Amino acid sequence: MLSWIEVEQHPSVKPHLTPNLHGFSEGQFYAGLNEIDPEGSMGFEEWMMALRDRLSATHIHDPCYTFDRIVRDGCGRLLWHKMHTLDRLPAAYQNFASWFREHHLYGQTNAIVSFNWDLLAERTLTDARAGWLYTIESPLVPILKPHGSINWSNHVERNLAAESPAWQPIAPRSTYYYIRHDPFSDPFENGTNQFLRKLILPGDPEDAGGARLIWTEAEAAIHERDVVVFIGYSLPRYDSFSTKFFQRVTAGKQIEVYARSAETLQHYRQMLPDISTTEPLSFAQSQYARPFAEAVNA
């Protein structure tokens, strides 16, 4: 994230990277960084949690406010940059989508609960011509994102009017909106109103506002299914809200975990005891990374 901000030099950021402006010899952005991470040893998640604690007990002129804003805005732009440079999805993603397409043909709709802010799940299903929406109140594949998405806005939650009638709620009664007819374009690409981008970052309240509805739908989606598959999710220790959620809603379910790290798998076993996976496995080694027909006939 730090490298991206420094290389991108976004117009909204550049003045705060410049030394001796606004009374900060090293630049306001770096002054904020030095306040929360003077040793330069922290990762992104640690930054955001340290900022949460700092900003709850400081003054409005603290450079950490500027640092927080720049990192939040930069996170969205970085992920959009990665999405725009993605030419073709790996075969494993295409094969994964075949499970959704084939199950849907037989009336067995799978569901995705994603903690990623990017649009890989959406792109995967779209390329496979498997319909999806951000809600379970649809016959299409639900993609439920409790941490938000780079193409969502929370302008309703902030009591602001939509800039275009193209904005539609992600689900009935939701306060989060997206441009449904064009979900793969950045609604804040021109750099304005980036603070409306709905991303729940580490340290943010998990169940605030419209997120509660998504968690409720995620619980209903898991309740309706017999198997819960975790792919590439570390069940991070700092995210106690998500851990408690999965401990509650996966009870009695068959649980599979695809993670490369033995330590991560062991952590899962401590938190969620009913796991059928016996060894660390990457997603590429799972049956879901093979075409549906090939996997079920193996």
N, C-alpha and C positions, 0 to 999 in steps of 0.2 A: 504494500500500500504506500509506504513512504517513497519507494522508488518511482511508482506511478505518478504520485503527486509532483515530485521533483521534475520528472521528465515531461509530463503533460503541460505544465505551466499554464493551467487554465486561467482565463482572464479574471475570474472571480477569486482566484487563489494567489496569483503572482504578486500583488502588492503586499501580501502577508508573508511572502517568502523573502522579500527584499530587506536587507539590513538597514537599520537606522530610519525606518519608517514607523510612524505611530509610536515613537519613543522606545522601540525595542532594538537594541544594537544588533541582535542576531536575526531579527525578523519576528513578527508576532507568532507565526506558526511554530517556529522552532522554540520560542520562549515557552509556549504551551507544552510542547513535547518535553522540554527539559524539566518542567514542573512535575510531570507525572512519571517520567522515565529518565531520570538524570544519568543512569548508568547505561542506557541504550540496550537493555537486556530483555525488554518485554515484547511479547507478541501482540497481535491485533486484539485478541480477546481480552488480554490483560489491560491494554490501553483503554478499551471501552468500559471495563468495570472500574478501573481507577478513575476515569472521567466521571462516571456516575457518582462515585463517592465524593470526588472533589467538588463537582458542580452543585451538590446538595448542600454545601456548607462554605460557599465562597461568595465573592462580590461580582457584579456584572462586568467589571473591567479586567477580570482575570483573563489572561491570554488563552487559558484552557477552553473558554467558550469558543474562540475562533478556531482553535485546533479541533475541537469536537465537530463543529460545522463543516470544516474542510474535509475531515476524514469521512463523515457521513455522506457528503455530496460526492466525494471522490470514489467511494465504494460503489455507488450506483454507476458512475461513468466508467469505472474500470471493468465492471461486469458487462456493461453494454459493449465496450470495446472488444472484450473477449467473444461475445456473441457475434459481433459483426465480422470478426476474423475467422469464425468457424465455417469452413467450407463444406465439409462432408462429415457426417457422424460416423464414428467407428462401427464396425460390423456388430459388436456386442450390443450397442444401443439399438441398432436396427432389429436385431434378433429379439431383444427385450420387448420391443414394440409389437412383435408378432404374437406374443402371449396375450397382449391386450386385444389385438385385432381378432384372433381366433376365439378367445373366450367370449368376446362380445357377440360374435356370430351365433354362439350357442346360448346366449342369454345369461352368461356368467360374468358380469362386469367386474373386473378388478378395480382397485382404487389405489391412488398414490397419495401418500402423506409426505410432503417434502419440506425440509428445513433449509433448502437452498433458495437463494434469491434469484438465481439465473433462470433461464427459460429452456433448459435442456430437456426436461420432461415434456414440455409442451411441443418443442421442436421434434422430439422423437416420435410422439404420437401423430403429429401433423404429417410428417414425412411418410408415416405408415398408413395414412388415411384412416386413422382411428380417431373418432370424434371425442372431444374432451370439453369440460367446463370446470370452473372453480367452485363447484358446489355438488352436493349429493342429490340435490333436487332436480335431477335430470337423468334420462336414460343413457347419457354419454358417460365416458370415463371421468370420474371426479379427480381433479388434481387439487389437493387441499394443502395450503401453505400457511401454517400458523405464524411464520416469521415474516410474512409479506413477500413481495415480488418486485423486481425492478420495473415492471410495467404497470404497477398499481399507484393510485393516488388516494390520499386520505383527505381530500379537500372538503368532503361533507363533514367529517369528524372535526375539522377545524372551522366549520361554519363559513366556508367560502363557496362561491358559486362555481360550477364547472365552466371551463373555457369553451366547451363545445358540447352540443347535444349527443355527440358520439360516445361520450362517457356513459358506461352502464355499470350497475352494481355487480360485483363478482358473484353474488348470491342474493336471493330475496332477503330483504331486511338488513343487508350489509351496508356499512358506512364506507367500505373500500370500493373504489371504482377502477375500471380499466376500459380501454378502447377496444371493444369486443371485435369489431370488424378488422382491426389491424393490431393484434397483440404483440407483434414482433417488431414494432417500431418504438423508439424511445419517446414517450410523451413530453419529456423535459429536455430534449436534445438541444434546444436553443439556449439552455443554461438558466432559464427563468423558473422560478417556483420549485427549485429542486428540493426544498424542504418538505414539499408535499409527497415526495416519493415514499411509499410505505415499506420501510425495512425495519424490522425489529432486530436490533444489534445486541451483542452480548452486554448484559447489564441493564437492558431496557425491561420494563414490566412485561411479562409474558402474556398476561390475560387482560391487558388494557383495551378498552374500546371494542372495535370490530373483531379483534382477535378471539374474543370469547366465543363468537359464533363459529369460527373456523375450528376451534378446539372441540366444540360440541358436535360438529359434523364429522370431525376426525374420529371421535369416540363412536359415533353411530356407524361409520364405515367399518371400523375394526370389529365392532360387535357383530356385524352381519357376515363376517368372514371367519373361516376356521384357521387360516394360516396367516401369520404375520412375518414378513421378510424384511430384515434390516440390511440395506446395501450402502456401504461406504459411510455409515453414520457412527461416530465414535461414542455416542451416549456421554457427552462431556460432563465431567464432574461438577463444573460450575453451573450447569443448567439443571438445578434440582427440580424445577417445575416440570420439565419434560420427562425427567426420570420418574418422578412420582406418577405422572400421567400414564406412562407405559407400564409401570408396575401394576397399576390398577386395571387398565383396559385390556392387557394381554393375558391376564390370569386365565388359565385353562385353555389357552390357544397353543397351537403348534408354532414354535418360533424358530426361524432360521436366521443366522447372522453371517454376512459375508464381509469380513474384515481381514486385512493382511497381517495385522499385529496380534501375536499371542496375548500380549498384555491387554489389548482391547477386548479380545474374546473372553479373557478371564474376568475383566470388569463387568461385562455383560452377565456372566454366570453369577456374579455376586449380586447384581441388581435384579436380574430376571432369570430365575432358576430353571424354567422349563424350556431350555434351548436344545434343539436336536443336533446342531452343528458340532462336530467333534474336533475340528482342527481349523487353524486360520486358513481362510480361503479368500482370494480376490474375487471380485464380481465376474471377471473373465473366466474363472474356473467354475462358476455356478451353472446349473442347467438353464437358468434364465438368460444367459449370454449365448445360448445356442438357439437356432430356430425352433419354434414351438413344436412343429411336426417331428423334427429330428429328436428333440429331447424326450417327448412322450413315447416315442417308439424305441428308445434306447433300451 
